[in-house]
Structures are given as C-alpha cells and as structure tokens.
C-alpha cells in the first residue's frame, strides 16, 4: 500500500532504519564537523568529506562554517560570558533545551570572520548548501515519505531533533554539568560515560577539552570512543588519516638534569603530571592523615578530598571556605596543596617570564620539595626530573 512506502517496513524495522540514519548523522558530526573541520585533527578524502557535508545538509541543514566557528569560539571562551553555549553561565536548562538556537545566535558575522577559517568555500557551499540549507531538509522529508510512507513523517522528525537534542543539548549541556573528570582542565567539561557508543564518542567530553586536537577522545584503557573506531575504518579504506598527537613527553630513567628540555616535556604533559601528583603525593598523604584523625574529622577530610585537586577556578566560594578550614588544621596538607598550585603556576603563561626564569622556578620548586621532609613529595620531585622531550636511547643487546 502507498502509505507503507516503497520499503514496506514493519514498525520495528522502521525504528532500526531510523537509528541507522541518525547514527550516520552522528558520525558526520563527530568525524567531519568536529574532528576534521573544527579541530583539524584528521584529514579526510575529498569524496568522504563531501558525503558528510551533503548528508548534514539533508539531515540537519547545518552550515559547516557556522558550526565550526561557534565550536572554536566555545573552546576559546569556555565557561565565560562570551561562550556561545556554556551551561555554567546560561544555565543547564537553557542549553539543554535550546542548544540549536544558541548555535544559531552565536554564528554572528564577527564570530564567522574570526573563527571560521579553513572551511568550505566552493561553488556548492556558496550557491546551495549555505544559502538554501532549508532545501536539504525538505528533500529529506520527501525521501522519508517515499521510503517509509506515513511513518516517514516520524522518521524525518526524529532526524531533525537528533542533533539539536543529543549534540547541542546533551553534550553541550549535561557534559558541562554531570559526569567524571580524568583531568582538571580549566573548564567544567566532564565525561558523561566511559563508553562513547551512542553520541559518536562525544560522551568523553572532559578528555576532549583537555586534549582538543587529539583525534581520539578515549584516554583510559577502559574507555571506548566509537568515533575513533570509524576513523580507523576510514583509514583502512584510505579515506582518512588521523594526525599524530604524541607522545610529547618521555621518562628517562636516571635523568637528573633539570633544563629547558625538562620544563617543556613537563609543560606538554602537564595534565598527566597533575594526575600523578594526585596519585603519588595527595592521595597517600590524605590516606595517612585520615588514619590519624577521630571519626568526625575524617568525614570533613573526605568531604574536601576532591577539592584539593580540583581546578581552583571551579571551586565554589562555600567549598573554598571549607577547604581552607581543613588546610588550616593540617600543616602538611596545606603545604602539599600549595606546592601543587606553585607547580601549575610555573607553566602557566606569565607576561615577561622567559624559559630560563621558568627553569629556575622549577629547580627551586624541586629543591624545596626535596627539603620538605615529606617522602612522597621528595620522590615526586625526582620523578619530575626524569622528563624529556627525547626518549631514552635503546639499549643494544
């Protein structure tokens, strides 16, 4: 019958077909728009890049330059008043339900000019995709009606809502509010789930904001990024090439010379360095101190445990007051907390501070750590000195 469409699918078959279609759109967004266009972390074969661009024109009406520019501005101005879609500033409810509208509002002429470089500017983009983006979604509606019959209206509606809800709403909203953090980057980005199946791997948002130019969003052995799986498939088919991002630092056993090479290696690997500071210094000292305290003080110490390694700009004033109250009672904890902040300050940009000045500051930091009388801090300072941009020479056998 005509109302069943050319495919004549059952209800469950139509649901499956819809999921396949929406996942193609998700792959187009994460591989083409996000990792290729916005962050330039992968190169795509022109045919594959154009397929993704054409598919997004049909299923979302999104314009590559607008999406790319708004996303780049989001990274440049993250969690500030200039961020186009920060739930921290605009509220979770606003970003979750109005994510697509925020993207459209953020695509101003100034934003496009400043952040929209290296995006498609060919005849098709200028004469069809950009000025007539509504034609694509109209064509998609006709195709859905022909293939699925009356159910095609629902299929089309789901396709139109998929990216605004999951990408603009869930990732830009929830992923800046709820989830776990592998790294203390300077914004509130979080990993929603360690297994990025459903939204192309974009669920691993904290990893991405920490290493925005990495084509792979998973970091830990137990994490999975389905977008990376697709990239590897495209590489096998010679349709894509991921750009290398590391390793950018090496451990050289026995190295004790602290120079510019050491400083650069540590700065390049700063997020991992602070993770290790948490594991090698903060955690063992907190555990030791906890055993020495009465039950009521243990509870308070446990309460501020995460605050001791959280990005300082993300600590609320009330939490900060609680943290300072605990640190004031424990001299050693206060010292290692301040040492972590001093270490981070060395590689942060400071006007007029030269590399040699930073090397001197790092040497002084390590000297103070070695003289602190805290075994964990002394061992960490020795571990820092082993960093180098050059790997250790292979030992001949």
N, C-alpha and C positions, 0 to 999 in steps of 0.2 A: 504494500500500500504506500501511497505517496508520503503519508505522514510518518512513515518509518524510515524514510531517507534511502539513499542509494545503497548504504551498507546493510541496512536492516538489522542492526544490532539489538540485543536484549538490553535491559536496564543495566545489568552488571557489566556487560561488555562495554556499554557506553561510559560507565564510571571508569573502567580500566583505560579506555581510549582517552578520556579526559585527563587522567593522571599522567599518561604518557605525553600528551600535548603540553601540559603545564610544566612537566619536567624538562622538556626541550626548551621551554622559555626560561626556566631557572638556569639551565646550562648556558644559554645565550647571555644571560645577565652576568653570571659569575665568571665565565671564561672570557667572553668578548668585552662586555661593558666594563666590568670591574678589573680583572687582572690584566687584560690586554690594553684597553683604551685608557682607563683612569691611572693605572699604576705602571704600565709598560713593563710588566714582569714576564710576559710571554709574547713571542712573535707568532702570528697566525698566517697561514697560507691565504692569499687574497680571496680565493674561492670560498674558504670556510668563513673568513671574516665577513664576506658579503652575505653568505647564507644567514649568519646570525643577525646581521643588520636588517635583512629583509624579513626574517622571522619576527623580530621585535617590532618592526613596522606593522606587521599583520596583527600581532597579538597584544601589543601594548600601546602603540602609537608613540613610544618614547623616541626622542631625538638624541643621537649619540653625543653630540656636543653639549647639550644641556645637562644630561645625566652626568657626563664626565666632569664638567666644570663644577657642578654643585657638589659632587662627591669629593673632588680635590679640595674645594673650599672647606668642606666638613672636616677633613684631616688637618688642614692648615689652621682652622679656627675652632677646633673641637672643644666643646663644653664652654664656649664663650657666647656673648650676646650675638656675635656675628656668625655663629654656627647655624646653618640653614635648618637643621632638624635635631637639635640637642634636647632630649627629654629632661636633662638636668635643668635647663634654662626655660624650656617651653612647656614642660610638664609631660609625664608619660601618656596621659590620656590624649592630649593633643597630637603627639607624634604617632601614637598607635592607630588612631582613627583617621588622622588627616595627613598621613605621611606623603601621599602623592601630591596633595595640594601644596605642602611645604616645599616639595621639589620644584613644582611649577613656579611658586612665588620666589624661590631662591635663584631661578635662572634669569637674573637681571642682565641687562646689557653689559654692565661693569663686570659682573661675575664671569660671563661668557668670554669677555675680552681678556681677562686676567688669567683665568683657569682653563679655558677651552682650547688651548693649543694642541696641535698634533691630533686633530680629529678629522673625520672625513669631510672633504670639501669638493667632491666631484660633481659631475652633472646631475646624477641621480639624487644626490643629497640636496643640492640647491634647487632642483626643479620638481622633485617628487616627495622624497622622504620627509624633509623638513617643512616645506610649506603646506603639504597635503597629508599630514600624518593621520587625519581622520579617514582618509580613503582606505588605508590599510585595514583598520579595524572594521570598516564597513564590508570590505571584501571578505574578511574573516567570518563575519556574521553570515554572509551569503553562502560561503563554503560549508560552514557548520550546518546550516539549514538543509543544504543539498545532501550532505553526507549522513546526517543524523535525523533528519526530518524535524518533527515538532520538538523533540528533545534537544535539537541543536541550539535552541534559544537558551536553554540552561547551560549547555556546554560553553557557549560563547560568553555568557555572564560569568561563569567560573573563570574562564581565561582572562577576562577583563579585570576581575577582582584579585587574581592570584598574586601578581607582583605588588600592587599597592598594599595588599594586606601583609604578605609574608616578608617581602624585601623592605618596603618602606615602613611598614608598621612594626612587625616583629623584630627584624634585625636592627633598625634604627631606633626603635623604642625599647623593647624588652632587653636587647643585648647591651644597652647602656644603663640598665637598672638591676637586672637579676642574673645570677649565674656565678661561676667561679673565675678566678683570675690566676693564671700561671705567672704573670709578670705585672709589676707595678708601673705600668705606663702612666703618663701624666693625665690621662682622661679616664672616664668611668667605664670604658668598654669591658665587657665580660663575655666569657664563653657560655652560651646557653646550654650546650651539651657537648660531651667529648666526641660524639659520633655525628658528624655532619652529613647526614643522608638526605634529608628532606628539602633543605634550602641550599643545596649545592655546596655545602661545606662552610657557608657563611655563618653558621652557628658558632664557629670558632672565632668570635669577634675580638676577644682580648688578644689572641695570638696575632690577628691581622693588624690591629692598631699598634702592637709592639714592633712588628716587622712588616710594615705596609708594602714593601717592594718584593716580598717573598711570594713566588707563585704558588707555594704550598702553605695552606693555612693550619695544618696539623703540626704539632711540635713534639708532644709527648708520645712515647711508644704505643700507648693505649688509645690515642686519638685517631680519628679517621675523617679524611676530607674527600668526599666523593668528587668534588671539582677537580682535585689533583688526579684522581683516577681517570677522569675524562681527558685531562691534559696528556697523561701518559699514553692513553689510547690514541689520541690525535698525533702524538709524537711518533708512535709506532707506524701510523699511516702516513707519516711525513707531512702532516697538515699543521703542525705546531712545533714550537721549540721554546722550552722554558729557559729563562735566563738564570745563570748560576748566582747564588747569593751567599755562598760560604764554602768552607769555613773561613771566618775572618779573624780567628784567633786560635792560637795553639798553646799547649802546655809543653814546656821543655824541661824535663827532669834535671835537677841540679842547677838550673839557671838562677843566679842571684843578683845579676847586674840590673839595676833599675834605671832605664834610659827612656828616650822618646819612643823607641820600639815597644817597650813595655807599656807605656802610657797609651799609645794608640791601640794596642791589642786589647787592653782593658776597656778603653772607651768604646771600641767597636763591639765588645761583648758585655756591655755594662748591665744589661737586664739579667743575663745569666749570672754575672758576678754577684748581683744583689740577691738573686735566688740562693746562691751558695753562701752568702753572708748570713742569710736567714737560717739555712740548714747547719752551717758549720759553727756559727757564733751565737746567734739569738736563741735558736731552739734548745741547744744543750744547756745554755746558762739559765734559760727560763725553767727548764725541767729541774735543774739542780736547785734553783731558788724555791721552786714550788714545794719541794720535799721538806724544806726547812721552815715553812710557814704554817700557822694554825689554819684550820678549815675555812674560816671566814675570809682571811686574806688570800687564800688560794683562789677562791671564787672571783675576787676582784682582779687578781693577776691574770686569770684565764680570760676575763672579760676584755682586758686591754691587750692580750697577746697579739691579735691580728693588727691592732693599731700600731704596734711597734715597727712593722714593716710595710704598712700601707703608705701609698703616695701621700705626702703631707698635705697637698692642696685638696685632697678628697676627704680629709678628716673633718667632721662637723665640730663646731665650737664646743658643744657639750662633751663630745667624745675626747676632744683635745684636753679639756679641763680634767677629765677622769684620768687620762694618760699621764698628765703632768703630776697629778696627785700621787699616783703609784710610783712614778720615777723618783719623786722627791723622797720617798721612803727607802729606796734601794739604790745606793750609790753606784754599784757595779752595773746594774741595768741601765741607769741613767748615762753612765759613761759609754757603754757599747751602743746605746741608742744614738747618742750624739756623734759617735765615731762613724756610724753608718751615714748620717747626714753630711758629715765633713767629707767623707769619701765621694759621695754623689756630687758634692759641690765642685770637686776638682775637675770633673769632665764636663760640667755644665758650662755653657758659653758665658764668659765674663769679659766685658769690653776691656781691651788693652792688655789682657793676660796672654803672654806668649807661651809657646810649648815648653821652653826651658823653665818658666815660672811654675807651670803645672807639674813638670817633673820634680822640681824642688819641693812642691807641696805634697806630692805623692811620697817622696822619700821621707819627708818629715812625718807624714801620716803613718808610714810603716815603722819608723823609728819609735814613735810614741806607742804604737801597738805592741812592739817588741818589748818596751819598757813598762807595759801596763800591769804585768804580773798575772794577766788572765791568759791561761794556756790556750784557750780556743782562739782568742784574738791574735796571739803570737803565731800560732800555726797558720791562721788565715793570711797574715802579712807575708809569711814565707811562700804561701801558695800564690799570692798575687805576683810576687817577683818572677815566678816561672812563666808568666805570659809572654808571648812573642807573636809577631805577625808571620814569622818564618817557622815552619815546622822543624822539629828536631831531625838532624841528619840520620838517615837509615844506617844501622849498624851492619857492616859486612859480615857475612858468615863464611 
